[in-house]
């Protein structure tokens, strides 16, 4: 058998396999002999059919089966020996006029190759690494929320200033149908808050979304409006009241501090605020890291140019998956997934250029750190190594978890590389400023 590759361009090639009789003749003859005792042809007893009739009746199908086996095995071994870095899997070229009686049988397979490219992690950029601080406004607000959360709710008949009101915001046109608990202080102006004063359970209050809150982004939290829709949204929304409560706020004492953070961790309001600041800024740092990773990702995708075998991949997408795609559906699917594919290739190149590998020990250490962080969130601040390692072993016995954690570990490694080499500009901001920057404002 002869096998060769014919390049169309840097990322598209055709593998051509030429099969001759010597490659399959012996196996076909063996199969014919095995078929002789079982063959049935009208006018002959079973097992007494002449060989030429058996060959005539079954020979072509057997030849096609054996040639396919030979070609499939040869193609598999060739791909392994050549160590080709493929995108997708080989696609056989369809030949409507294929001649199975020819002395030489030629089969062609299209392949798409991973492009050869380099990335410049140190290229000039305008990427910002945000350092997010918890300001006094945020901390004081959190203290108030804690006091209300652990306070005593007292049902009321009529809405007054300072009460909490539960109900549902609705607007059929915009698909808004969201339950929420609000206080009148949430609204930007007093006129809107005054609409609720004196209302009872079951009453409906209509408000307009334009200028309803200090920050239009609050529409995302309170009414679950999509970010693309919040700016300038001007529609009437009905709020149907279901509960009215005043709150007897919890006292800031040792009992509450211990309930929040464990015995003896916090002993005063100052320490409470310090703890809130520490925990908030730890969470903000994670969010800032995710934004940095996202921003660097976008920068690399936009500035790292390479060709993909797009036509091949569109054809390949039609053949994979439970449901076969039409050519039109495959074009849409490719457009949807191309950006992700590009970053997957960039990600691999960044790791290889920086000589970074994720070992099983790396994965165990990352999993252990993640578990300790999760346990700390639930008040288990000092688990033993034995406890943690037991959980690590159970988690890593699940292949789905291994894949998810491996992806997270790779992302963390990449983030470290980007912080070191991309040299982003550091900028200190409040959380409100960070949220605005995250939404491109």
C-alpha positions in Angstrom: 0.0 0.0 0.0 1.1 3.5 -0.8 0.3 6.4 1.5 1.1 10.1 0.9 0.0 13.5 2.0 -0.9 16.2 -0.5 -1.0 19.8 1.0 -3.6 22.3 -0.2 -2.3 25.0 2.1 -0.7 25.2 5.6 -3.8 23.9 7.4 -5.5 21.7 4.8 -4.1 18.4 3.4 -5.4 15.2 1.8 -4.1 11.8 2.7 -4.1 9.5 -0.3 -4.1 5.7 0.2 -3.5 3.4 -2.8 -4.6 -0.2 -2.2 -3.4 -3.1 -4.4 -4.7 -6.7 -4.6 -1.8 -8.0 -2.4 -3.1 -5.8 0.5 -6.5 -7.7 0.7 -6.4 -10.7 -1.6 -5.5 -13.3 1.0 -8.1 -12.2 3.5 -10.8 -12.1 0.9 -9.9 -15.7 -0.2 -10.0 -16.8 3.4 -13.5 -15.2 3.9 -14.7 -16.9 0.7 -13.5 -20.3 2.0 -15.2 -19.7 5.3 -18.4 -18.8 3.5 -18.5 -22.0 1.3 -20.1 -24.4 3.9 -22.7 -21.8 4.7 -23.6 -20.4 1.3 -27.1 -21.0 -0.1 -27.8 -20.7 -3.8 -31.1 -21.9 -5.4 -30.6 -25.3 -7.0 -27.7 -26.4 -4.8 -27.5 -28.0 -1.4 -26.2 -25.9 1.4 -22.4 -26.4 1.5 -22.3 -27.7 -2.1 -22.4 -24.4 -4.0 -19.5 -24.1 -6.5 -16.8 -21.6 -5.4 -17.2 -19.4 -8.5 -20.9 -18.9 -7.6 -20.1 -18.1 -4.0 -17.5 -15.6 -5.2 -20.1 -14.1 -7.6 -22.8 -13.8 -4.9 -20.7 -12.7 -2.0 -17.3 -11.7 -3.3 -17.9 -8.0 -3.9 -19.4 -7.4 -0.4 -16.5 -9.3 1.2 -13.9 -7.5 -0.9 -15.4 -4.1 0.2 -15.5 -5.1 3.9 -11.9 -6.3 3.8 -10.6 -3.3 1.9 -12.3 -1.0 4.4 -10.5 -2.9 7.2 -7.2 -2.5 5.5 -7.7 1.2 4.8 -9.0 2.0 8.3 -6.0 0.2 10.0 -3.5 1.8 7.6 -4.9 5.3 8.2 -4.9 4.8 12.0 -1.2 3.7 12.0 -0.2 6.4 9.6 -1.7 9.1 11.7 0.1 7.7 14.8 3.4 7.4 13.0 3.3 10.9 11.5 2.1 12.4 14.8 -0.1 14.8 13.0 -1.7 17.5 15.1 -5.3 17.4 13.8 -8.4 19.5 14.2 -11.4 17.2 14.0 -11.0 13.7 12.4 -10.2 12.7 8.8 -13.1 13.0 6.4 -13.4 10.5 3.5 -13.8 12.2 0.0 -16.9 10.8 -1.7 -16.3 9.4 -5.2 -19.6 8.6 -6.9 -17.8 6.8 -9.7 -15.6 4.6 -7.6 -14.5 1.5 -9.5 -14.2 -1.5 -7.2 -12.9 -3.6 -10.1 -9.8 -1.5 -10.7 -6.3 -3.0 -10.1 -5.5 -0.1 -7.8 -8.1 1.3 -5.4 -7.4 4.9 -4.3 -9.0 6.5 -1.2 -8.7 10.1 -0.2 -9.2 11.7 3.3 -9.3 15.4 4.0 -7.6 16.5 7.2 -7.4 19.8 9.0 -4.2 20.7 10.8 -3.5 22.8 13.9 -1.9 26.0 12.6 1.7 26.8 13.4 1.9 30.2 15.2 3.6 32.0 18.0 2.1 34.3 20.6 3.6 37.4 22.1 2.6 37.5 25.7 4.7 40.6 26.3 3.1 42.6 23.5 2.1 46.2 24.2 -1.4 46.4 25.5 -3.9 48.5 27.5 -5.0 45.7 29.8 -5.8 46.8 33.4 -5.3 44.7 36.5 -7.9 45.9 39.0 -7.3 46.0 42.7 -10.8 46.3 44.2 -11.3 47.8 47.7 -14.3 47.6 50.0 -15.1 51.2 50.9 -16.9 52.4 54.0 -20.2 52.7 52.1 -20.1 49.0 51.1 -18.9 47.9 54.6 -21.6 49.9 56.4 -24.2 48.6 54.1 -23.2 45.0 54.8 -23.3 45.6 58.5 -26.9 46.9 58.1 -27.8 43.8 56.0 -26.4 41.5 58.7 -28.4 43.2 61.4 -31.6 42.9 59.3 -30.9 39.4 58.2 -30.5 38.2 61.8 -33.1 40.5 63.1 -36.8 39.8 63.8 -39.3 40.3 61.1 -42.6 41.8 62.3 -45.6 41.6 59.9 -47.3 44.9 59.2 -50.6 45.8 57.6 -49.6 49.0 55.8 -46.4 50.1 54.2 -44.4 52.8 56.0 -40.9 54.2 55.5 -38.2 51.8 56.6 -40.3 48.7 56.1 -39.3 45.7 53.9 -41.8 44.9 51.1 -41.9 41.5 49.3 -43.7 41.1 46.0 -43.2 40.5 42.3 -42.2 42.9 39.5 -44.0 42.1 36.2 -44.0 43.5 32.7 -45.3 41.1 30.0 -43.8 42.9 27.1 -40.2 42.7 28.4 -40.7 39.3 30.0 -40.2 40.6 33.6 -41.6 38.4 36.2 -39.3 38.5 39.2 -40.0 38.1 43.0 -38.0 40.6 45.1 -37.8 42.0 48.6 -37.1 45.7 48.7 -36.9 48.7 51.0 -38.1 52.1 49.9 -34.5 53.5 50.2 -33.6 51.5 47.1 -35.4 54.1 44.8 -33.6 57.1 43.4 -36.2 59.6 44.2 -38.7 60.1 47.1 -41.7 60.5 44.7 -41.3 56.8 43.7 -41.0 55.7 47.3 -44.1 57.7 48.3 -46.2 55.6 45.9 -45.8 52.7 48.2 -46.6 54.5 51.5 -50.0 53.3 52.8 -50.3 50.4 50.5 -51.4 46.9 51.7 -50.8 43.3 50.8 -52.4 42.6 47.4 -52.1 46.2 46.2 -50.3 46.9 42.9 -47.8 49.8 42.5 -46.7 50.8 39.0 -43.3 52.3 38.6 -41.2 53.3 35.5 -37.8 51.8 35.0 -36.2 55.0 33.7 -34.1 56.5 36.5 -35.7 54.2 39.0 -32.4 53.5 40.8 -29.1 55.4 41.3 -27.5 52.8 39.0 -29.4 51.3 36.1 -27.5 48.0 36.7 -29.7 47.5 39.7 -32.4 46.5 37.3 -30.3 43.4 36.7 -30.5 42.3 40.3 -34.0 43.5 41.2 -35.9 42.6 38.0 -33.4 40.3 36.3 -33.2 42.6 33.2 -30.4 41.6 30.8 -27.4 43.9 30.9 -27.8 44.9 27.2 -31.3 46.2 28.0 -30.8 48.2 31.2 -29.5 51.4 29.8 -32.3 53.8 28.9 -35.0 51.2 29.5 -38.2 53.0 29.9 -41.2 50.8 30.6 -43.9 50.6 33.3 -43.5 47.7 35.7 -46.1 46.5 38.2 -45.1 45.5 41.7 -47.7 43.3 43.4 -47.2 43.3 47.2 -47.3 40.0 48.9 -45.7 40.7 52.4 -45.0 43.8 54.5 -42.5 43.6 57.4 -40.7 45.9 59.7 -37.5 44.6 61.2 -36.3 44.6 64.7 -32.6 44.6 63.9 -30.2 42.3 65.6 -27.9 43.7 68.3 -24.3 43.8 67.4 -23.1 41.6 70.3 -20.8 38.6 70.9 -23.6 36.1 70.3 -24.1 37.5 66.8 -20.4 37.7 66.1 -19.9 34.1 67.1 -22.9 33.0 65.0 -21.3 34.7 62.0 -17.7 33.7 62.2 -17.2 31.2 65.0 -16.4 31.6 68.6 -13.9 34.3 69.5 -13.1 35.3 65.9 -14.7 38.8 66.1 -15.2 40.7 69.3 -16.2 44.3 68.3 -17.8 46.4 65.6 -14.4 47.4 64.4 -13.3 43.8 64.1 -16.6 43.0 62.4 -15.9 45.7 59.8 -12.4 44.6 59.3 -13.5 41.0 58.8 -16.2 42.1 56.3 -13.5 44.1 54.4 -11.1 41.2 54.4 -13.7 38.7 53.1 -15.1 41.1 50.6 -11.7 42.0 49.1 -10.8 38.3 48.9 -13.9 37.7 46.8 -13.2 40.9 44.8 -9.7 39.7 44.0 -11.1 36.5 42.5 -13.5 38.5 40.4 -10.7 40.8 39.3 -8.5 37.9 38.4 -11.3 36.5 36.2 -11.7 39.8 34.5 -8.0 40.0 33.9 -8.0 36.5 32.4 -10.9 37.5 30.2 -9.3 40.7 29.1 -6.0 39.0 28.2 -7.9 36.3 26.4 -9.7 38.8 24.3 -6.5 40.7 23.6 -4.7 37.5 22.5 -7.5 36.3 20.3 -7.6 39.7 18.6 -3.9 40.1 18.2 -2.7 36.5 17.5 -3.4 35.9 13.8 -3.5 32.4 12.2 -5.7 30.6 9.7 -8.0 27.7 10.6 -9.2 25.0 8.2 -12.7 26.5 8.4 -14.2 24.8 5.3 -13.0 21.4 6.5 -14.2 22.0 10.1 -17.7 23.1 8.8 -17.9 19.8 6.9 -16.6 17.9 9.9 -19.2 19.5 12.2 -21.9 18.0 9.9 -20.8 14.5 10.8 -20.3 14.6 14.6 -22.8 14.6 17.3 -26.0 12.7 17.8 -27.9 14.8 15.2 -26.4 15.3 11.8 -26.2 19.0 10.9 -27.2 20.6 7.6 -24.5 22.6 5.9 -26.3 25.8 7.0 -26.5 24.6 10.6 -22.8 23.7 10.6 -21.9 27.2 9.4 -23.8 28.7 12.3 -22.2 26.2 14.8 -18.7 26.9 13.5 -19.3 30.7 13.9 -20.5 30.1 17.4 -17.5 28.0 18.4 -14.6 29.5 16.4 -13.6 32.0 19.1 -13.4 29.2 21.7 -11.4 27.1 19.4 -8.9 29.9 18.8 -8.4 30.5 22.5 -8.0 26.8 23.1 -5.1 26.8 20.7 -3.7 30.0 22.1 -4.0 28.5 25.6 -2.0 25.4 24.6 0.6 27.5 22.9 1.0 29.8 26.0 1.5 26.8 28.2 4.0 25.2 25.9 5.9 28.4 25.2 6.2 29.0 28.9 7.1 25.3 29.5 4.2 24.8 31.9 2.7 21.4 32.5 -0.1 20.3 34.9 1.0 17.2 36.8 -1.2 15.1 39.0 0.6 16.5 42.0 -0.3 20.0 40.7 -3.9 18.9 40.4 -4.0 17.4 43.9 -2.5 20.7 45.4 -5.0 22.8 43.4 -7.9 20.6 44.6 -6.8 20.7 48.2 -6.6 24.5 48.1 -10.1 24.7 46.5 -11.6 22.4 49.2 -10.0 24.4 52.0 -11.5 27.6 50.5 -14.9 26.0 50.3 -14.8 24.6 53.8 -13.8 28.1 55.1 -16.9 29.6 53.6 -18.9 27.2 55.7 -17.1 28.1 58.9 -14.6 25.2 58.9 -11.4 27.3 59.0 -9.0 24.7 60.4 -9.7 21.2 58.8 -7.0 18.6 59.3 -4.8 17.5 56.5 -6.3 14.0 56.8 -9.8 15.4 56.3 -8.8 17.4 53.3 -6.8 14.6 51.6 -9.8 12.2 52.1 -12.0 14.7 50.3 -9.4 15.2 47.6 -9.2 11.4 47.0 -12.9 11.1 46.6 -13.2 14.1 44.3 -10.4 13.0 42.0 -12.0 9.5 41.6 -14.7 11.2 39.6 -13.5 11.8 36.0 -15.9 14.7 35.4 -14.5 16.5 38.5 -11.0 15.8 37.3 -11.7 17.4 33.9 -13.4 20.4 35.6 -10.6 20.9 38.1 -7.9 20.4 35.5 -9.4 23.2 33.4 -9.5 25.4 36.5 -5.9 24.6 37.4 -4.8 25.4 33.8 -6.6 28.7 34.0 -4.8 29.5 37.2 -1.4 28.7 35.7 -2.3 30.9 32.7 -3.3 33.7 35.0 0.1 33.6 36.7 1.8 33.6 33.3 -0.3 36.6 32.1 0.3 38.6 35.3 4.1 38.1 34.9 4.5 38.6 31.2 1.5 40.7 30.0 2.6 43.5 32.4 -0.9 44.9 32.9 -1.5 48.4 34.4 -2.6 48.2 38.0 -5.6 50.3 39.0 -7.2 50.6 42.4 -11.0 51.0 42.3 -14.1 50.6 44.5 -16.4 47.7 43.8 -18.9 50.0 42.1 -16.2 51.3 39.8 -15.1 47.7 39.1 -18.6 46.6 38.2 -18.9 49.6 35.8 -15.6 48.7 34.2 -16.6 45.1 33.9 -19.6 46.2 31.8 -17.5 48.4 29.7 -18.6 51.7 31.1 
